[in-house]
Amino acid sequence: MSLNFRTVPLVESGLGKISILSDVCNQLNIKKPLIITDQGLFKLGFVKEIEKSLSIKNISPCVYNSVKADPPESNIFEAVNLFQNHKADGVIGFGGGSSMDVAKAVSYFSINNVNIKECYGVNNLKYDRCPLIQIPTTAGTGSEVTPIAIFTLENEQKMGIVDPLLYADCAILDAELTIGLPQNITAYSGIDAMVHAIEAYTTKIKKNPISDALARKALALLGANIKEAVNNPENKKARESMLLGSMLAGMAFANAPCAAVHALAYPIGAKFHVPHGLSNSLVLPEVLKFNSKNVSNLYCEIASDCLPDLEGKKNDIDNFIAGIEQLIIDLKIPRKLKDVGINQKDIQMLAADALKQQRLLINNPREVNLQDVISIYEASY
């Protein structure tokens, strides 16, 4: 079997690991980092603490704190200007997927005068980037270990830059940073991570034994801990398992790419500003039903990983899908498109945009056409 597998060269994981950030900066010869985050996290005070701890070690940080959800291209170039004015020499992404995606792009565009339109797609980056450290504060996107950065264009279409150059030099996982997350964000993020692993395990083109193993371990960690993390958010063991599961899922789908769930979720987020994990959750059951015609055997293989209650039982595809639907109910996640303000008349527009996500749809285990997408949205309505 021929395969290619890549990931970040260094992962540091453990409670309190944020304390080693200055050591990692020194290892990467970063003396003037630009920290990229969002307003919500900035107001919580974490960034001020990081700035203080770095300053004590003679590292002079600067902060860009204006990252938006589903970030526009303008976030990248505002941060690039700050990077250059500060004469920065490295980037630290601190937050959820949006902040880490912007950090990836800034690490590249801060030292390369390249038109971003030439960079969208797969393997279109040239030259180099500056040093990059990623610190996730949600257990969901896995962006800290992927080479993927997603942005929202002015026409509200989501586009991705996918290139090995965007793998970080180091990812630091500290579950204590996730404890303050609201319950709904914990739920949405957890489902997002599970979708990453499910889609990696069933992807058509690059499915491989390494990603399979990572996806199953990710699902075992996520499935066993998502309810506990949502219902008892102070449980550090559950939080740590969720963060590790999210990272493993990220490693899996970085090499065995996501498919139709993400393709159909992207327009929901871009057009209606629905959180990404919730967008995935809204279409997940119907995409599973659609794909089950081709990969019911694979779904049954991971059923008890996703849903511990199915352990030791004879699983069929109906039990698996019913279990996923019940998990969404148990997590109190909105279940239908109409629950997030989408009208039935919006479905045609959503479907047209989803079909543009061929980077993702080519990986789906069952071929998807426009009428299929419309049918999935209608069943999700």
PyMOL commands that set and color helices and strands:
alter all, ss='L'
color gray80, all
select helices_A, chain A and resi 17-27+39-44+46-56+73-86+97-109+116-118+143-145+164-166+175-178+183-202+209-231+236-255+260-272+276-306+308-310+317-330+337-340+344-354+358-361+370-379
alter helices_A, ss='H'
color red, helices_A
select strands_A, chain A and resi 11-13+33-36+62-64+90-95+121-122+132-136+148-152+158-162+170-173
alter strands_A, ss='S'
color yellow, strands_A
deselect
rebuild
show_as cartoon
